[in-house]
Amino acid sequence: MIRGPVAEISLSSIAHNLHIVQRIVKSRPVIAVVKAGAYGHGAVEVSKRLLTEGIACLAVAYTGEAKELREAGINIPVIVLFDRGDIRDYFDFHLIPVVYNLDAAAALSDEAGKRDTVIKIHVKIDTGMGRLGLNGNHAVDDLMKISEMPGLEIAGLLSHFSEADLSDRSYAISQIERFHAVREAISKKLRRKIFSHIANSAAVLAFEDAYLDAVRPGLMLYGYSPFHESRALRAEGEEAEESQRGLIPAMMIKTRILCIRNVPAGEPISYGRTFVTKRPSRIGVTALGYADGYSRHFSNNAEVLVKGKRAPVVGRVCMDLTMIDLTDIVEAGQNDEVVVLGQQGNESITADELARRANTISYEILTSLGSRSKRIYVETH
């Protein structure tokens, strides 16, 4: 038996979600964010499917992720958002580094000189995220210094919004104004327009002014809207569900019932006796635990689907096992399928639901469950 859960990934749903992005932003190129194993969905398989759908460019966090794509035969441009690791990898694997300080630029320039070549780079501007990037009054001066370094060609500028839901646009607007100011200043000095991108999924859905020359969605591709994290659109008098725009979640997490135990009333279940049966009960033991990315926050605080019905999680989630109450699902039996995330019959459990129960965000749910499950790929739509 496969350890723990299986992640069933619908590649057709990912293609569908990409087409929604493309329709929204019209003619602009899409830079697909496939970092963190494509948010737990599997970067290689997801990227291959996106490639067949005409994606322009991919973005990852680290060179190791980019190398995995290259070794799988994916040859379109790949932007590496954060890594300062082995500078040689950028040249050996034809990657696009994101430069966020002068030291990083100098290291790339030195390596380019050794190879007698020119490498295209994108430069990050910190417009208010407070994380990485050129910032303050020195951003334009630093950009000019980078432009003068031998072996470097500034092919792009980027920044990142700090408020994923954009419910209060004032800060996002100030960020894009700062970005425009830097773009305009450096374009005048270099006497050419520089390809620029800042729009994440939230901006794609609700901030057209941020589209610029390309958009950089992540969460949308996997079927979720960041607006569900805060119900931001409700504050603007719209239904939050409208922000979903027809997106289809691409990940389903399934496991099996290992056994069913008939226990009397008053029986404690799992560590710490945090749950005690109030009636004679049928307790299912499932092949799922926190080692599989199913958080202990779900202890006595979540449901799964069995036979198209909701079954509550009872007792503490263990490392390898989770118990569920099947008393009211009399047709459930050993080895039956358990849906942890996804749809079964007319019921569904979304990453947004699990995120609310665990006091986190859907991004963490997807990356945790997807990365630790055996993945299988299907065409479902």
Summary of the structure (lengths in Angstrom):
residues: 381
radius of gyration: 23.7
end to end distance: 28.4
largest distance: 79.5
contacts: 1323
relative contact order: 0.15
helix: 38%
strand: 25%
